Amino acid sequence: MDVDLNVDRGPKSDEALATLLARLDAIKDFDAAARTALSRDASEGGEDAPTQLYVEHHRDELPDADLERVFGSKNRDLVDASSVLSKLLLVRVGLYPQNAEYQLLLDYSIGPEITDYLLCVAFDAEGKLHALDLES
């Protein structure tokens, strides 16, 4: 997992930066909250939900060899939200002390060596879930 600190012109304050860096100590809690949000998005978000789009894209587009490597089978019918979510890796933590809405970003992938697509979960300056996005 990579950790990126992104600062444009210096942090708002030493206290704000310290608070954000302290969140790294609680990364397991943020990871758990992000995975819960992704699971909820897959089950309740509808067909245009980022998590559902991620699942469908990889189920439909991955070559058979990558399907078998990641999911243990070439059978595309077995690739559902639950199986994809269980294979997600936290590949990047982004810290943005100057962005109140997207202050902590967690990026997930089933394998950065096989896909450029990411499920991104953003937490705001208060540590609350702000957004789920699909990026490539």
N, C-alpha and C positions, 0 to 999 in steps of 0.2 A: 504494500500500500504506500502510495506517495502522499506526502503532506505538503501543501503549498500555502505560503503566506503571501497575500496580495495586497500591497500598500501603494497607493498612488503618490501621496504627498505627506506621508507620515500619518500615524494613527491619530484619531480624534483626541485621545488622551492616553496617558500611561495606564490609567485604570481600565479603560475600555479594552486596550490590548491585553492586559493581564486577565481580564474576565474571559476574553475570547480564547486565550491560550490555555486557561484553566479548563475549558471545555474538552481539550484533548485528554485530560485526565478522566473525563466522563464519556469517552468515545464509545465505550461498550453500551452505555445507556442510550446514546444518540443512535447508534447502529440498531439497537433493538427497536427503538421508536420508528426509525426509518423502515425497517423490515415489516413492522406491523402496518404502517401506512401503505406500503407497497402491496401487501396482502389484501388490505381493505380495498385499495384501488382496483386490484384485479377482480375482486368479487362484486364490488358495488359500483364501479366507475363507468360501466357501459363499454360499448365497442370502441369508442374513441379515447378511452383512458390510456394514459402512457404505458402502464404496465401491460395492459391487454395488447396494445400495439407492438410492444417489445416481444411478447410471447408469440404472437402471430407471425411477426416478421421472421423470427429465428426458426420457428417451426416450419415455415414455408420456404425459407431461403437458404438455410445452412446446407452445405453438401452432406451427403450421407456419412462420410468419414468423420466429420465434425460432430454430427448428431450422435453417432455411436461413441465418440470419445467423451463428449460431455454428458450424455444421458444414458449411455450403456446400451443403446439400441438404435437401429435405423428406422424404427417404426414411428412415423410422425404422429400417429394417433395417440401415442403415449406422452407427447410433449404438450403439457398443459401448464396452467399458471402455477400450480403447486410444484411441479417438477422443475420449472424454470426458477422459481423463487428459491428453491432449495439449493440451487447451483450458483446463485449470485455471489460474487466476490466483491468485497469493498476494495476498490482499486485506487481511490483517491479521496483525500480530505482536503477541501479548499477553505481557507480562512480569509474572510474579507472584512476587516475591522471597520471599514468606512461605509459598508452597505448594510443598512438596518434591516432590510427585508431578506437579503441573501447573504447572511453573515457566515454561516457554516454550511458548506455543501458536501454531501456524501455522494460519490459516484460509484455505481455498481455495474458489473459486467459478468456475463457467463464465461468470459475469457477474452482478455484484450488481444490475445494472439489470433483469435478467430473472428472478432467483430469489432467494429468501430462504434457501435451503438452503446449508449450508456443510459441507465436509469439514474436520474439525478434527484436527490432529495435535499431541499433547502430548509434551513432553520433560521429564524429571525434573531434579532439582537437580544430578545428575551428568552431564546432557546426553544421557542414554539415552532411547530411545523408550519412552514409557509407555502411550499409548493412541491409538486412532483412533476418532473419533465422527462421527456425522451429526447436525447441528443445524439447526433452522429458526427 
